Amino acid sequence: METAEKMPRTKAESKVRIDVYLPKPLVEEIERVAKADGWTEAELYRMLVLDGLSVYSEKSNKRLINEQMRKKRKVQEEETDDDNSD
């Protein structure tokens, strides 16, 4: 894989190597941004993964909270309906 071969090796033992296939235009954009901002490509890939995970986690948490609130509201409405039917 072309991109993985460009990634510099580090001495960090806590890291795991993952091969990812990306569209060439995206890889070229990452290379351009990394060079312009003074990052190594490996650093920029790590930041993108961490930022992406952060955004995904936030969306996932919002979805979970929304589902929980809807369930709670449904239970409250059912309880209200039961009280009104008496």
N, C-alpha and C positions, 0 to 999 in steps of 0.2 A: 504494500500500500504506500503510495507516494508520500502522503502527508505524515504518516507515522514515522517514516524513515527520516524526515526532516526534524522531528522532535528531538531536542537535545537530551542526552542522558543526564540524570541527576543522581546524587548520592543518597537521596531521600529513600529510606527503607520503608516508609509508611505509605508509599504511593503504589498504585496498581496500574499497570499498562492496559489500556482499552483501545482497540482498533475501531474506528468509526469511519464510515464512508459518507462523504459529503459531496454535494455538487461542486464541480470545479470553480464556478463563479463565486461561490461562497468562500471557498478556500482562498481564492485570490483576494477577496475582500478582507478576510481575516489577516492575510499576509500584509496587505497594504496598511490596514489599521495598526497592526502591531509595529510595523516599521515607523509609521508616522508618530505614534505615541511613545516610542522608545521601549516597548515591551518585547520580550522574546515571544516567539509564536507559542511556545509551551505555556508561558505565563498567561497569555491572552486566552488560550483554549481553556485553561483552568478557571480563569475568571468567568468566561462565558458559561461553563458548566455550572459553576457555583451560583451565578446570577440566574441562570435558567432554572436551577433547582429551587432557588428562593421564590421566584415568580410562580412556579408550579405549585409549591407548597402553600403559598398564600391563596392561590385560586382553589386548591383542594380544601383548605381549611374553611374558606368562605362557603364552598358548596356543602361541606359537612354541617356547618352551623346553620345554613339555610334549611337543609333537610331536617335537622333536629327541631328548628323553630316551627316548621310546617307540621311536623308530627305532634308537637306540643299544642299547637293551635287547634289541630284537628281533634285531639283528645278533649281540649277545653270546650270546643263547639259541641262535641257529642255529649259531654256532661251537661252543658247548658240546655241542649235539646231534650235530654232525659228529664231534667228538672222541669222544663216547660210542659212536658207531656203528662205530668202528674196532676 
